[in-house]
Amino acid sequence: MLVSQILKSKASAGVVTIKPDASVSEAAKVLAEKKFGTVVVSADGEHPDGILSERDIVRELAKSGGGCLDKAVNANMTKKLVTCTSQSSAEEVLQQMTDGRFRHMPVVEDGVLVGIVTLGDVVKAQLKTVAMEKDALQGMIMGH
């Protein structure tokens, strides 16, 4: 299954972004309100500059205390983004997420952010593929 198919099956289109100079506190509010684990950091809302996760915030809180909530997100975001395209396969994305130990991957086409896929999205797609393959094999065995 391709990432484009996963994006089509998602409930909402588009990606929530936050500006690099927004405070970590503002980012935490966005994550809580939207019930997201990650927010893409983008100065213009189209080109990803980084990504900030709940884990990034918790790690910084543990390291430097509550004062980090007033700092800009660009101080704590992951700047070296791992992205995919809409033509990437679910298998490729799953492998990259597993190897990199992260759960969210921006989908970028020609440098422009077009979506985000989560580990849950990819696992759901893989389970759907396995179920379809199982049904097809059962049909062949049963002579249907």
N, C-alpha and C positions, 0 to 999 in steps of 0.2 A: 504494500500500500504506500502511496506517495503522501508527502506532507500536504499537498494541495487538497487531497481527499479528506485528510484529518481536519484541516482548517474549515472545509465546507460543513463538516459535521458538528462543529462547535456552536454553542448556543449564541455567542455574540461575536460579531466581526470587529476588527480593529484591535488596537493595542493601547492600553492606558500608559502614558508616559509622564515623566516628571522632569523638570528642568534641572540641570547640574547644580545650580546655585540655590535650589530649594533646600530647606533644612531637613535633617534626618527625621525630626519630629513630624514635619509635613508628610514625608514619605511614609512614615509609620501609620499616620492617619489614613492615607490613601489605601495602604495595604489592609488595614482593619475594615474600612468602609466597604471596599470591594471584595473582601475575603480572598485576597490574592497572597501568594507567597513571595512574589517578586514584582518589581516595577522596572520597566526599561527607562533609562535615563537618556534624554534627548533634548538638545538645545532648541531644535526646531519642530519636534514632534514627528519627524519623518526619518531622520538619520540617527541610528543608535550610537550613543557615546559610551554607554556602559550599562550595567544592570546592578540593581540593589536588591538583596534578598533579606528576608527576616533573619536568616543566619548571619548575614553581614552586620546587621544592627545589633543582634545579641552578642556577637563576638566583640564588637567595639564597646558596648555597654560593660561587658565583663572586664575589658582591658583598661578603659579610661573613665568609666562611670557615666552618670547621667548627663554630664556636660556635653557629651558627644551628640546629644539630640539637637543642640543648637548649631552644630557644624553643618556645612553644605554636604549634600549627598555625594558630590564628586570626590570628597575626601575618603569615603568608605566604599564606593561602588567598585565593582569588578570592571576594570578598564579593558582587559584583554578578552573580548567577547568571542565565544564560540557560537557561530550561527549556521543556519542551514538555508536552503532554498525550497521553494514549493515543489521542486522536482526531486528533492532528496527522498530516499526511501525511509520508511519507519525503522527498518533494521539498522540503517546507518545512524540515524538519530539516536536510537536506543543505545547503540554501542558507544557513541560519543558521550552521551549522558552518563552511562555506566563508568566509562574510563575516566571522565572528568569529575565524577561524583557531584553532579548538579542535576536539578529537576526542571529547569525552564530553559528553553532555547528560542531566541528570536529568529523569525523567518525573514530573510532579507532578499530582495530582488534588485539588482543594479544599485546597491547601496541604500535602498529605501526599505524601511520597516513595513512589512505587509501582514505580520501576524506573530503569534508566539505559540509554541506547543509545549505542553507539560509532559512530564513522565507519565502521568495518568492518561493523558490523551493518546500517547504512543502505545501504552500497554493495552488500552481499550481497543485500539485499532488492530493490534496484534492478535488479541483474543477473538475479534470478529473474523479476521483472516483464518485463524486456526479452525474456528467453528465452521466456516464455509468449506474449507478443505475437508474437514471430517464428514460433512454432509455429502460432498461430492464423492468421496471415497466409499461411503456407505451405499450411495446410489449405484456406483459401479459394481460393488460387490453383490448387491441385491438384484442387479440387472435392470435398473431403472434408467 
